Amino acid sequence: MRTFLANIHFRYSIKTKLTVAFLLVGLLTILIMGLLSYTYYSAGIKRDFYRISQEATLRLNHHIEFYLYQLAKSTSSVAKDELVQEWLLRGERFTLEQKVDVQNVLRRYVALNYPEIIGMFLLTPDGRTLAMSNLSIIKDDVFNDEPWAHNGFEEKVSVISTHTAKYTSGDVRVLSLETPIFSVDNMDFLGKLVIDFHLEEIGRTFEKADLAPQGRFFIVSDQDSIVYYPEYSWLGVARSETKLGQLDLSNSESASIQQWNGTKTLVATTKSETTGWTFVSIVPFDEMASATKNTPNAMLIAFLIMALGISLTVPLLSKTFVQPILHLGHVMRSVERGDLSVRAEQVYGHDEFQYLNRSFNTMIDRINELLDTVNHLQFKEMNLQLREKEALIKALQNQIHPHFLYNSLDIIKSMAYLEDMPDIVTMARGLADFYRYTAQDTNSIVRLAEELNQLKMYLSIIHIRFPGTFRSQFSVNDKFMDCRIPKLIIQPIVENAVKYAIEPKAGKGSIIVNAFDDDADLVIEVADNGPGIRADRLRQIHEMVMQITESDSIGYVKQQTLGIANVHARIILQYGRKYGLRVDSFEGRGTVVSIRLPLDMIQAGSQE
């Protein structure tokens, strides 16, 4: 997967990648906005539908309750009628004509008040029933199959949900209203008046309730049977036996979206506290959310407009982005060919391309500086190598003279030995060994012990020259003896001490050589008690040492010269400017020359 993405990333141009990236981001943005809008819009539709349905069902419930209340209240004249009261008290003794008179009372009530009433029935606790119906009655005992016949006697008005009237031959669905009747004399409970009536009035009320073109209301009883629904055949039937059984009516707190008859439907419920019935409103979701139908088209149009804008904008943007990159690439190819004089175009600004161009130009300037430095160092190195070759040639030429000198000193030593002159023997042997040591390559590295041994041979000659008056002392810890140092860096300092401190005083003086570690450095000191160095001369020596340190140049120091300048130049070339010689002199009391070397570089094992 990573390889696939990498191939795509490097295969196409920046223009193509920018176009695709913008299109993907735009499409993703539109999809997210559409999804969020649809989600919030759907939630808003549910809230609005629940609010509207609540208001509508409350009005319907109030209208139906008021209708039932008016119906029950209007029966008071019937309940107080003298014949009705008499029948309830002593109806068993009524003749047929008297019963017909009572029925006529009920019939007049229907004619004057509610034509939707199909039957009125007087029932007494002792089981007597008097019926009046606008429809033909099959037989009297069929009343026993009516729900109100077994509903008991309660001293309050009650409603029996929709059911089929069994006492008629047709399919008649009715609601029953039970009204208690009390004695007008002593308010004793006498019985109840049952009114069966059609649902036309309720149907007209529901037809007037405008929810949506395809929306509708219906009522479900507390027994989950259908009290009212526009489909007549469902009236009084258990909801589970109809298609309405697909609906979940348990949520009375908010509207819900459910599938009903293969359609996404909004459902809201409200329960009546008086009748216990549940008023249900259902509307196809698409009717309430008709605006969402246009959402896909709107998203498509928005995407097409965005795609057109991106197609027009990306070439301009890519040119703005790519042109500086192409220019910088051209400059880099020139640098690759070795042309370090080119520079990237710089325009005042703070964008990344200007930073990149400035950084590139700074890099080229730095490369030029480094090349100049390298060329300068190479020139100095070549100059140094040339001087070394000249010195080597000169040393080879001078090797002829030391051999003659060694042989002459050996002859003198042999003659002195034969003549029994031990001082001359010692001087000749020491001088021969010293010249053999110094005649070797002056750039070689030796142990400090070897350097000190040769120094002692040299000083033994000085002791013979100034017997009894000259003194020398070595104070060097054995732990420093294996340190490897450049050869002949101590002897020239001691030789200067003999020349400028001992000889002027006719040998009456001392030279002390000691060594100690100072942090990470080894310091070798050569001290004398001679007359010291004049202040002006000491200042000249300090300036000479400083010039050598700062310039790394020994051009003015002759290769065969063994003095302070030579030793200092060799040390800083070998170990760096931090090291070398330091001269301290106290006029009339003596001079101290300090040689500072890096201890970690000269210890045994650190150099070959």
N, C-alpha and C positions, 0 to 999 in steps of 0.2 A: 504493500500500500504506500509506504514511504517512497519507494523507488518510483512508483507510478506518479505520485504527486511531484516528485523532483523532475521527472521527465516532462511533465506538463509545464512546470515552472520555468524550465530552461528552453523549452521548445518554441514558445510563442513570444511575440514581441511585447514590449511594455504597453503599447497601445491596445493590443488585444486583451492582455491581462487586466488592464484598467477597465475596459469596456465590460468584460465578463464580470469583474468584481462589482462594479457599480450596478449592473443589472441584477446580480444575485442579491446584493444588499437591498436594492429597491424592491425586488420581488418579495424578499423576506419581510421587509418593513410593511409592505402592503398587506401581505398575508396576516402578519401579527396584528396590524391595525384592524383588518377585517374581522379576524377572530375575536379580538377584544370587543370591537363594536357590536358584533353579533351577540356575544355573551352578555354584555351589559344591556343591550337593547332587549334581548329575550327576558332578562330579569326585570327590566322596566315594564315590559308588556305584561308579565305575570302580576306585578304589583298593581298596574293600572286595571287589568282585568278583574283582579280580586276586589279592588275598590269599587269598580263600576258594578260588578255582580252583587256585591254586598248591598250597595245602595238599591239596586233593582229588586233583589229578593226581599229586602226589608220592606219595600213598598208593596210587593206582592203579598207578603205575609200579613202586613197590616191590613191590606184590602180584604183578604180572605177572612182574617179574624173578625174584622168589622162586619163582613157579610154574615158570618155565622152568629155573631152577637146580635145583629139586627133580626136575623131569622128566629133566634131563640126568644128575643124580647117580644117579637110580634105575636108569639103564641100565648102571651099572657091573657089575652081576651078569650081565647079558646079554653084555657085552663080554668078561667073564672066563670065560664058559662054555666048556667044553672043546670041544664040537662047533662052537661059533661060531669059536673060535680055529683049530680044525683046518680049517674051511671057508675061512677067510680065507687060510690058508697053502697048502692043497692042495685046494681046492674043485672044481677042474676034474676031479678023479678021483672025486668023490662020485657014488654011485649015486642014483637017484631016491628010494629009501627014506631014505638018509642026509640028502638035502636036506629031505625031509619032517620028519625028526627035528629038523633045525635050525629049520624053520618052526614046529614045535611049541614049541620053546624060546621063540621070539618070541611065539607065541600065549599061552603061559602067563604071560608077563610082562604082556601086555595085560590078561589076565583078572584078574590079581592086583593090578594097579596102576591103570591109567588107561583106563577104558572109552571115553573120547573119542578114543582113538587108532584111526584107521581103517587105518593101514598102517605096516609097518616094513620097512626095506630095508637090506641089507648090500651095500656097494659096495667094490670093490677097485681099486687103481690100474691093474691090468691089464685093467679093463673088465668084470669079472664082476659080476653083480647077482643077489641072492637076495631075493625079495619075499614078504611075508606081509601079507595084507589081509583085513579083515573084510567087505569088499565084493567083489563079483564083478569079476574082472579081465578086461578085454576081450581083451588080448593082451600078451605079454611085451615086445615091442619098443616098446610105447607109452611105456615109462618114459623113453625117449630124449627125450620132449617135456617132461619135468618139469624145472623150473629147477634142482633139486639135481643132476640128471644131468650138467650142464655147469658146475657151480659150483666144480669143482676140489677138491683135497684139502688141507685145512689142519689143522694139529695143534692146533686150538682149537674150542671150541663156537661155533656160529653159528646164527642164525635167519634163515629166508627168509620174507619177508612174505607176506601172504595171497595165494593163487592158486587156480585151479581145478585139481582133480586130473583129469588127462587119462586116467588108466588105468581110470576107472570110467564106467559108462554114464550115471549121473545127474549133476545139477549140484551138485557137492560142492566147497565152498570150505574150504581147509585152510591151516594154518601148518605149516612144516617146521622141525624141529630137527635140526641136523647135529652128531653127536658123534664125535670121533676114537677109534679103537680101536688099542691098542698090544699088543704081544706080552707075555704074562705071564712069558715066559722071559728075554727080552733087551730089552724095551721098544722093539722095533722097531715102526715105524708099519706097520700091516697094512691099514687101510682106514677106512671111516666107517660109522656107523649113522645112517640117516635115519628120523625119526619124523614121519609126517603125522597131524595131529590136528585135530578140530573146534574151533570157538571158543566152545563152550557155556560152558566154565569162565570164559573172559574175559568173555563176555556177562553171566553171573551176577554177576561182580565189578563190572561197570559198572552193572548194575541196582541193586546195593546202594549205589552212590555217589549220595548225595542232594545235588543242586545246586539245583534249583528244579523246580516241577511241569512246566514246559515246557522245562527245560534238559536238555542232554545232553552226553556226552563222545564223542569219537571219536579214532582214531589214524591218523596218516598216516606212511607210510614215508619213508625218505630219498630214494626215487625218486618221491615225491609220488603214490603210489598209496594207496588206502584199506586200511588194515590191519583196522580194525574200525569199524563203524557199525551202528546198529540196523536199517537198511535192508539186508537180506541181498543184494539184487541189486547193491549198490554195493561189496561186498567184493571186494578184489583189483583193482578197476577204477581207472584213472587218475583223480585228483580232478578234472581239467579236463573229464572226460566226464560229470560229475555236477553237481548244483546246488551242491555244496560248492566248485566252482571259482570261485564268486562271491566267496569270502572271501579276504581278504589275510592270510596267516599269517606275514608277514615280521617283524612286531613281537613280539619275545619278552620285551621289557623291561616292558611295561605292557599293561593292557587297552585295547581300542579299541571304538568304537561304529561298526558297519557296517550297511548295508542288506543283508538276506538274505531272499529269498522275500517281498520287499515289506514286511518288518518291520525296525524298528530293533533291532539285536541287539548284545549285548555279547560280545566275542570275546577269549579269552586263550589263550596257547600256552605249553607247557613241553616242552623237548627232553630225551630220555633219553640220557645219556652212554653207556649200555651197548649199547642196540640201535640208537641213532641215530634212533629214531622220535620223532615230534612228537605230544604229547598235547594235544588241543584241547578247550576247553570253550566252549559257546555257550549263551546264555540271552537270551530276549527282554527288551529293556530295560524294558518296562513291568512285567514281573514283579519285577525288582529295584527299580524306582522306582515301586512302586504308590502310595506316598505323594504323589508329584508329580501324580497324577491329580486329586487334590482341591485342588491349588493354585489353578486358575482359580476354583473355587467359593469357596475361602477368600478369594481376592482380591476377588471380587464381594461377599461378605458383609461383608468389612472396609470396602469402599467404601460400601456401603449404610449401614452403621453410622456411618461418618464423615460421609456426606451428611446423615443424620438429625441428628447432633450439630451440624453446621455450620448446618443450617436452623433449629435451635433457638437456637444461640449468636449467629449473625450479627445477627439483629434487635436483641438486647440490646447487642452491641458497636457496631452502627451507631448506635443511639440514644445511646450514650455518646459516640461520636465526633461525630455530626451535631448533637446538641442544642447544644453550645457554639458550633458554627459558625453555626447558625441564630440564636442569641442575638447573636453578634457581627455577623452580617449585619443584624439588626434595628437594632442600635446604629449601624452604619455608615450605614444609610438615614436615620436621624434626623440624623446629622451632615451627610449630603448635603443635607438640607432646611434646614440652617443652625443646628440645635440643638447647640451645643458644650458644653452642660451635662451631657449624658448621659455615662455611663461604663460600660465593660464590667465584668461581674461578675468579681470576683477572689476566688479561694479559695486558701489557702496550698497550694502544691504545686510540683512541679518538672516536670510534663509540658508538652508543647509548647503546649497550649491556654492554660495559665496564663501561659506566657511571651508568647504572642501577645496575650492580654488586657492584660497589664501593658505591653507595648510599645505597644499601641493607646492605652491611657490616657495613657502618657507622651507619645505623639505629639499627642493632643488638648491636653494641658497645654502642650506646646511651641507648638502653633498659637495657643492663647489668649495665651501670652506674646508671640509674634510679632505678633499682632493688636494687643495693647496697645502694643507698641513702635511699630508702624506708625501707630496712631492718635496716639500722642504726637508722632512725627516729623511727621505731617501737620499736627497742631496748631501745632507750632513753625514749620513751613514757611508755613502760612497767616499766622501772626503776623508772620513775617519779611517775607512779601509785603505784608502790610498796612503795615508800617513803611516798606518801600521805596516803596509808593504815596504814603504821607504825605510822605516825603522828597522824592519827585519833585514832588508838588504844591507843596511849600514851595520847591523849587528853581525851579520855574516862576514862582512869585510873586516870587522874589528876582531873576529875570533882568532885571526892570525897573530895579533899582538899579545893576547893573554897567554897563548901557548908558549911563546918565547919568554913571557914574564914568569910563567909557572916553572919552566925549566931553569931559568936563571935563579929564582928563589930557592929551588931545590939544591942547586950547586952551592949557593951561599950557605944554606943550612948544613950541607955535608962538610964544607970547609970549616965552618964554625964549630961543628961537632969534633972535627979532628984537632982543632986548635984549642979545644976545651973552653968554648965561649958559650955557655948555656943561654944567656939573654938573647944573643943573636940567633941561636937555634930556635928559641921560642918565637921571636919576632918573625923570622923567615917562615916558620911553619904556619903561624897564625895568619900572616899576610897572604901566603899561598892559598890556604883554605878559604879565606874570605873572598879572594878574587875568583876562585872557582865557583863559589856560591853566587856571587853577584853577576858572573858572566852568563848565567842561564837566562831564560826568557823572563822578562820583568813582569809579564802579565800572569804568570802562573800563581797558583794558590798553594800555600804551605801551612803546616801546623805552627801554632804560636810558639811551641817549644823549640822548633827548628830556628825560627826567627830570633828567639832569645839566645840560643846557643851561638849563632853567628855573631850576635851583638856582643856576647861575652868575649869571643875571640878578638873582636875589634877593640874592646875596652882593655883586654890584656896587653895589647900593644901600647895603649895610652898609659897604662900603669907602669910599663917599663920606661916609657919616655919621661914620666914624672914620678919617679919612685919616692914613696914616703909621703908625698903631698896630695896626690890625687886619690879620691875615694869614689867608689861606685856601689850601688845597692839595687837589688832586684826584690820586689815585693809583689809576687804574682801567685795567686792560689792555684793549686794543682788542677782544680776543676776546669780552669780555662786553658790548660795546656794543649788540649786536643782541638781547640777552636781553629778553624781554617781561615786564614786571612791572606790578603794579597802580599806577596813577598816584597821586602825592602820598603816597608812603610814606617818602620821604627828607626832603622839605622840612619837614614838621612836626618831625622830629627836629632838623634844623639850626636851625629857628626857636626851638626850646626851648634849644638850645645858645647862640644869640645872646642870648636873654632872660635865662638863668640863669648863663651863663659869661662873656659878653663885656661886656654892659651893666654888671654890677656892678663891673667893673674899668675902666670908662670906655673901652672899646674896646681895651684892651691884652690881647690874647689871640689865639689861633689856633684854627682849625677845620680838621680834616683828614678828607677823605672818601676811603676806599680800598675795594677789593673784591678778594676772592680765593676760590678754590674749596677747599672742605673735603670731601674724598671726593666724594659725589654732591650736595653742596649748594653754593650760592653765598652767601657771607657779605659783607654790605655794612656797613662800620663808619663811624660818625660820632664822632670823638674831639675833645675840647676840653681846654684846660689851665686851665679855670676853677677856682673854689673847691671844686668837688665837691658831693656831696649828703650831707646829714647822715644818720647811721646810721638814726635812727628814720624819717625820710622815705624812705630807700632801702628799708627793710623794708616800708613801706606800698605803695611802687610794686611790689615783688616780690609782695606778697599780691594786689594788684589784677591783675597779669599772670596769676598762678596761678589766680585766680577765673575770669577770662575763659577761660583754657585748659580748665579742668575743666568749666565749665558751658556752653560754646559760646554764651554769652548776652552780648549787648551792650545789654541793656535799659536799663542805667543809663548807657550812653555815648550821648550825644546825637548824632544823625546829622550835624549841622553842625559838630561839634567835631573839630578836626584835632589830635590829641595822641597820646601813647603808647598810651592805651587804645584809641583809634579805629584806629590803625594795626595794633596787635596783633590786635584782633578781626577786622579785614578779612583779615589774612593767614591766621589759623587757619580762618576760614570758607572761604577760597579753597583752601587747600592741606592743612589738617589740623593736629592738635594738635602734631605734631612740629616745626612751624615757627612763626615769629613773632619777637618782640623779646626781647633780653636786655640788662639794664642793669647795668653794673659801674661803680662810682664809688670814687674814692680821695680822701677829704676833704683839701682843701688842694692837691691835684695835678690833679684833673680828672675827667672822666667819659667812658666809652665805651659807646655804644649799638650793639648788633649786630643786624642784620636777617638772618635765615636763611630762604632760599628753596630749593625743590627745583630743582636745575639741569636735570634731564631734562625738567621740565614748562615751564620758562621759556625754554629755548633756542629759537632761531629755527626755525620749522617745526613746533613742538609745539603751538602755540596759534594761533588765528586772531586 
